[in-house]
Amino acid sequence: MLPEIMTGAREGESGAFRMRRMNARKQIVAVGALLAIALWLPPILSAQQIVVVLDPAQTAIQFTLGATLHTVHGTFKLKSGELRFDPATGAAGGSIVIDVTTGDTGNPSRDSKMHREVLESEKYPEAIFTPRKVNGSVAIPGNSQVRVQGSFRIHGTDHDLTLTVPLVVKDRTLNATTQFAIPYVQWGMKDPGTFVLHVSDKVQMDISAAGRVTIGSSPSNSSQ
């Protein structure tokens, strides 16, 4: 009788041991699965960012300055432009760089004075818009309008700037426009007016841009 009881006890112990071992294996598998998901999930989330790379050759930057005798029209060229943002949060990054040295009104004498005395483009050759947040949804494909909040650095100083941007995306090609005013005198640049010739203290900017839209890491990040 006693041997039978001991045998039953041993079988019970071995059964309980097997059960504990199976539970331990399940826990290990579950932890491994969670780790795999944790390692796999960040690339998926980061891959959902929308990246816009502007084409300088297809982007036109025009400016208008009112004056007593006539209105001055001119252009700048885009040096580079990339905007990245998370459509879930609106958090944005990148930079849009204007080549200030390319400022041209079609009048060499006026342009020389503009670059030397107002823009000081030899000292400040770039104007840079750094986006921080995109408000609104971008339809891919389709028509949208968003507001882009950021910082605009010109003449060595940063200024908060919010752009309203209507845009169209078709076949992953983006076309967008925006307009804004630069109170250049208030922002520390010289008033080029004289006693006879008065000019506005604000410059109106009109930008028409084109570029490519991708969903995923930016080209600059993927190459690093």
The 8 nearest C-alpha neighbors of each residue, nearest first, counted from 0:
[[1, 3, 2, 4, 5, 6, 7, 8],
 [0, 2, 4, 3, 5, 6, 7, 8],
 [3, 1, 5, 4, 0, 6, 7, 8],
 [2, 4, 6, 0, 1, 5, 7, 8],
 [3, 5, 7, 1, 2, 6, 8, 0],
 [6, 4, 8, 2, 7, 3, 9, 1],
 [7, 5, 3, 9, 8, 4, 2, 10],
 [8, 6, 10, 4, 5, 9, 11, 3],
 [7, 9, 5, 11, 6, 10, 12, 4],
 [8, 10, 12, 6, 11, 7, 13, 5],
 [11, 9, 7, 13, 8, 12, 14, 6],
 [12, 10, 8, 14, 9, 13, 7, 15],
 [11, 13, 9, 15, 14, 10, 8, 16],
 [14, 12, 16, 10, 15, 11, 9, 17],
 [15, 13, 11, 17, 16, 12, 10, 18],
 [14, 16, 18, 12, 17, 13, 11, 19],
 [17, 15, 13, 19, 14, 18, 12, 20],
 [16, 18, 20, 14, 15, 19, 13, 21],
 [19, 17, 15, 21, 16, 20, 22, 14],
 [20, 18, 22, 16, 21, 17, 23, 15],
 [19, 21, 23, 17, 18, 22, 16, 24],
 [22, 20, 24, 18, 23, 19, 17, 25],
 [23, 21, 25, 19, 24, 20, 18, 26],
 [22, 24, 20, 26, 21, 25, 19, 27],
 [25, 23, 27, 21, 22, 26, 28, 20],
 [26, 24, 22, 28, 27, 23, 29, 21],
 [25, 27, 29, 23, 24, 28, 30, 22],
 [26, 28, 24, 30, 25, 29, 31, 23],
 [27, 29, 31, 25, 26, 30, 32, 24],
 [30, 28, 26, 32, 31, 27, 25, 33],
 [31, 29, 33, 27, 32, 28, 26, 34],
 [32, 30, 28, 34, 29, 33, 27, 35],
 [31, 33, 35, 29, 30, 34, 28, 36],
 [34, 32, 36, 30, 35, 31, 37, 29],
 [33, 35, 37, 31, 36, 32, 38, 30],
 [34, 36, 32, 38, 33, 37, 39, 31],
 [37, 35, 39, 33, 38, 34, 40, 32],
 [36, 38, 34, 40, 35, 39, 33, 41],
 [39, 37, 35, 36, 40, 34, 41, 42],
 [38, 40, 36, 37, 41, 35, 42, 43],
 [39, 41, 43, 37, 42, 36, 38, 44],
 [42, 40, 44, 43, 39, 45, 38, 37],
 [43, 41, 45, 44, 40, 46, 39, 38],
 [42, 44, 46, 40, 41, 45, 47, 39],
 [45, 43, 41, 46, 47, 42, 40, 48],
 [44, 46, 42, 47, 43, 48, 41, 215],
 [45, 47, 215, 43, 44, 48, 42, 216],
 [46, 48, 45, 215, 44, 214, 49, 43],
 [49, 47, 85, 215, 84, 46, 214, 45],
 [48, 50, 214, 84, 83, 213, 85, 215],
 [49, 51, 83, 213, 212, 82, 217, 214],
 [52, 50, 212, 82, 81, 211, 53, 83],
 [53, 51, 81, 211, 210, 80, 50, 82],
 [54, 52, 210, 80, 209, 81, 55, 51],
 [53, 55, 210, 57, 56, 209, 58, 52],
 [56, 54, 77, 58, 57, 53, 78, 79],
 [55, 57, 54, 58, 77, 59, 76, 209],
 [58, 56, 54, 55, 209, 208, 59, 210],
 [57, 59, 208, 55, 207, 56, 209, 54],
 [58, 60, 207, 206, 208, 61, 57, 76],
 [61, 59, 206, 75, 74, 205, 76, 207],
 [60, 62, 74, 205, 73, 204, 206, 59],
 [63, 61, 204, 73, 203, 72, 74, 205],
 [62, 64, 72, 203, 71, 202, 73, 65],
 [65, 63, 71, 202, 70, 199, 66, 72],
 [64, 66, 70, 199, 198, 71, 63, 69],
 [67, 65, 198, 70, 69, 197, 68, 199],
 [66, 68, 197, 196, 69, 198, 65, 70],
 [69, 67, 66, 70, 196, 197, 65, 198],
 [68, 70, 66, 67, 71, 65, 64, 198],
 [71, 69, 65, 66, 64, 72, 63, 68],
 [70, 72, 64, 63, 65, 69, 73, 104],
 [73, 71, 63, 62, 104, 70, 64, 74],
 [72, 74, 104, 62, 103, 61, 63, 71],
 [75, 73, 61, 103, 60, 102, 62, 104],
 [74, 76, 102, 60, 101, 61, 99, 103],
 [77, 75, 98, 101, 97, 60, 78, 74],
 [76, 78, 97, 55, 79, 98, 96, 58],
 [77, 79, 97, 98, 96, 55, 76, 80],
 [80, 78, 96, 77, 95, 55, 53, 81],
 [79, 81, 95, 53, 94, 52, 96, 82],
 [82, 80, 52, 93, 94, 51, 95, 53],
 [81, 83, 93, 51, 50, 92, 94, 52],
 [84, 82, 50, 92, 91, 49, 93, 51],
 [85, 83, 91, 90, 49, 48, 89, 86],
 [84, 86, 48, 89, 87, 90, 88, 49],
 [87, 85, 89, 88, 84, 48, 136, 49],
 [88, 86, 85, 89, 90, 48, 84, 47],
 [87, 89, 90, 85, 86, 84, 132, 133],
 [88, 90, 133, 85, 132, 86, 87, 84],
 [91, 89, 132, 88, 84, 85, 131, 133],
 [92, 90, 84, 131, 132, 83, 130, 89],
 [93, 91, 83, 130, 131, 82, 84, 129],
 [92, 94, 82, 81, 83, 129, 130, 91],
 [95, 93, 129, 81, 128, 80, 96, 82],
 [96, 94, 80, 128, 127, 79, 81, 129],
 [95, 97, 127, 79, 78, 126, 80, 77],
 [98, 96, 77, 126, 78, 125, 99, 76],
 [97, 99, 125, 78, 100, 76, 101, 77],
 [98, 100, 125, 124, 101, 102, 97, 120],
 [99, 101, 120, 98, 102, 124, 121, 114],
 [102, 100, 75, 99, 98, 76, 103, 74],
 [101, 103, 75, 100, 74, 99, 73, 104],
 [102, 104, 73, 74, 105, 101, 110, 75],
 [105, 103, 73, 106, 72, 110, 74, 102],
 [104, 106, 103, 107, 73, 110, 109, 72],
 [105, 107, 109, 104, 108, 110, 103, 111],
 [108, 106, 110, 109, 111, 105, 104, 103],
 [107, 109, 111, 110, 106, 112, 113, 105],
 [110, 108, 112, 106, 111, 107, 113, 104],
 [111, 109, 113, 107, 112, 108, 106, 114],
 [110, 112, 108, 114, 109, 113, 115, 107],
 [111, 113, 115, 109, 110, 114, 116, 108],
 [114, 112, 110, 117, 111, 115, 116, 118],
 [115, 113, 118, 119, 111, 120, 112, 116],
 [114, 116, 119, 112, 113, 111, 117, 118],
 [115, 117, 112, 113, 119, 114, 118, 189],
 [118, 116, 189, 113, 188, 119, 114, 115],
 [117, 119, 114, 120, 113, 116, 115, 154],
 [120, 118, 115, 114, 121, 122, 117, 116],
 [119, 121, 124, 123, 118, 122, 114, 100],
 [120, 122, 119, 124, 123, 100, 114, 115],
 [121, 123, 120, 119, 124, 154, 118, 155],
 [124, 122, 120, 154, 121, 125, 119, 155],
 [123, 125, 120, 99, 100, 121, 122, 98],
 [126, 124, 98, 99, 97, 123, 127, 96],
 [125, 127, 153, 97, 152, 96, 99, 98],
 [128, 126, 96, 152, 95, 151, 97, 125],
 [127, 129, 151, 95, 150, 94, 152, 130],
 [128, 130, 94, 150, 149, 93, 127, 151],
 [131, 129, 149, 92, 91, 148, 132, 128],
 [132, 130, 91, 149, 92, 148, 90, 129],
 [133, 131, 90, 91, 89, 148, 147, 130],
 [132, 134, 147, 89, 146, 91, 135, 148],
 [135, 133, 146, 145, 89, 147, 132, 136],
 [136, 134, 145, 133, 146, 137, 144, 89],
 [135, 137, 138, 145, 86, 143, 134, 144],
 [136, 138, 143, 139, 135, 145, 144, 142],
 [137, 139, 141, 140, 143, 142, 136, 168],
 [140, 138, 141, 168, 137, 169, 171, 142],
 [139, 141, 168, 169, 138, 170, 171, 142],
 [140, 142, 138, 168, 139, 167, 169, 143],
 [141, 143, 167, 166, 138, 168, 144, 140],
 [144, 142, 166, 137, 165, 138, 167, 145],
 [143, 145, 165, 164, 166, 135, 146, 142],
 [146, 144, 135, 164, 134, 163, 147, 165],
 [147, 145, 163, 134, 162, 133, 164, 148],
 [146, 148, 133, 162, 161, 132, 134, 145],
 [149, 147, 161, 132, 131, 130, 160, 133],
 [148, 150, 130, 131, 129, 160, 159, 161],
 [149, 151, 159, 129, 158, 160, 128, 157],
 [152, 150, 128, 158, 157, 127, 160, 159],
 [153, 151, 157, 127, 156, 126, 158, 128],
 [152, 154, 126, 155, 156, 151, 157, 127],
 [155, 153, 123, 156, 118, 152, 126, 119],
 [154, 156, 153, 152, 123, 157, 126, 122],
 [155, 157, 152, 153, 154, 158, 186, 151],
 [158, 156, 152, 151, 150, 153, 159, 155],
 [157, 159, 151, 150, 152, 160, 156, 153],
 [160, 158, 150, 149, 151, 157, 161, 148],
 [159, 161, 149, 150, 148, 151, 158, 162],
 [162, 160, 148, 147, 149, 146, 163, 159],
 [163, 161, 147, 146, 164, 148, 160, 177],
 [162, 164, 146, 145, 177, 147, 165, 161],
 [163, 165, 177, 145, 144, 176, 146, 162],
 [166, 164, 144, 175, 176, 143, 145, 163],
 [167, 165, 175, 143, 174, 142, 144, 164],
 [166, 168, 142, 174, 173, 141, 143, 175],
 [169, 167, 173, 140, 141, 172, 139, 171],
 [168, 170, 140, 172, 171, 141, 167, 173],
 [169, 171, 172, 168, 140, 173, 139, 212],
 [170, 172, 212, 169, 211, 168, 173, 213],
 [173, 171, 211, 169, 170, 168, 210, 212],
 [174, 172, 168, 210, 209, 167, 211, 212],
 [175, 173, 209, 167, 166, 208, 168, 210],
 [174, 176, 166, 208, 165, 207, 209, 164],
 [177, 175, 207, 206, 164, 165, 208, 166],
 [176, 178, 164, 206, 205, 163, 162, 207],
 [179, 177, 205, 204, 206, 176, 180, 203],
 [178, 180, 204, 203, 181, 177, 205, 162],
 [181, 179, 203, 202, 204, 201, 182, 178],
 [180, 182, 202, 183, 201, 203, 179, 204],
 [183, 181, 201, 185, 184, 200, 186, 180],
 [182, 184, 186, 181, 188, 185, 201, 200],
 [185, 183, 188, 186, 187, 182, 200, 189],
 [184, 186, 182, 183, 187, 188, 200, 201],
 [187, 185, 183, 184, 188, 182, 156, 181],
 [186, 188, 184, 185, 183, 189, 154, 156],
 [189, 187, 184, 183, 117, 186, 190, 118],
 [188, 190, 117, 184, 191, 187, 116, 183],
 [189, 191, 192, 184, 188, 200, 117, 198],
 [192, 190, 189, 193, 117, 198, 113, 116],
 [193, 191, 197, 198, 196, 190, 194, 195],
 [192, 194, 196, 195, 197, 191, 198, 190],
 [195, 193, 196, 197, 192, 198, 191, 67],
 [196, 194, 193, 197, 192, 67, 68, 198],
 [197, 195, 193, 192, 67, 194, 198, 66],
 [196, 198, 192, 67, 66, 193, 195, 194],
 [199, 197, 66, 192, 65, 67, 200, 196],
 [198, 200, 65, 201, 66, 64, 197, 202],
 [199, 201, 184, 182, 183, 198, 190, 202],
 [200, 202, 182, 199, 181, 183, 180, 203],
 [203, 201, 64, 181, 180, 63, 204, 62],
 [202, 204, 180, 63, 62, 179, 181, 201],
 [203, 205, 62, 179, 178, 180, 61, 202],
 [206, 204, 178, 61, 60, 177, 62, 203],
 [207, 205, 60, 177, 176, 59, 61, 178],
 [206, 208, 176, 59, 58, 175, 60, 177],
 [209, 207, 58, 175, 174, 176, 206, 59],
 [210, 208, 174, 173, 57, 53, 58, 54],
 [209, 211, 53, 54, 173, 52, 172, 51],
 [210, 212, 172, 52, 51, 173, 171, 53],
 [213, 211, 51, 171, 50, 172, 173, 52],
 [212, 214, 50, 49, 215, 51, 211, 171],
 [215, 213, 49, 48, 47, 50, 46, 212],
 [214, 216, 46, 47, 48, 213, 49, 217],
 [215, 217, 46, 221, 220, 218, 48, 214],
 [216, 218, 220, 219, 50, 221, 215, 83],
 [219, 217, 221, 220, 222, 216, 52, 50],
 [220, 218, 217, 222, 221, 223, 216, 81],
 [221, 219, 217, 223, 222, 218, 216, 215],
 [222, 220, 218, 223, 219, 216, 217, 215],
 [221, 223, 220, 219, 218, 217, 216, 215],
 [222, 220, 221, 219, 218, 217, 216, 215]]
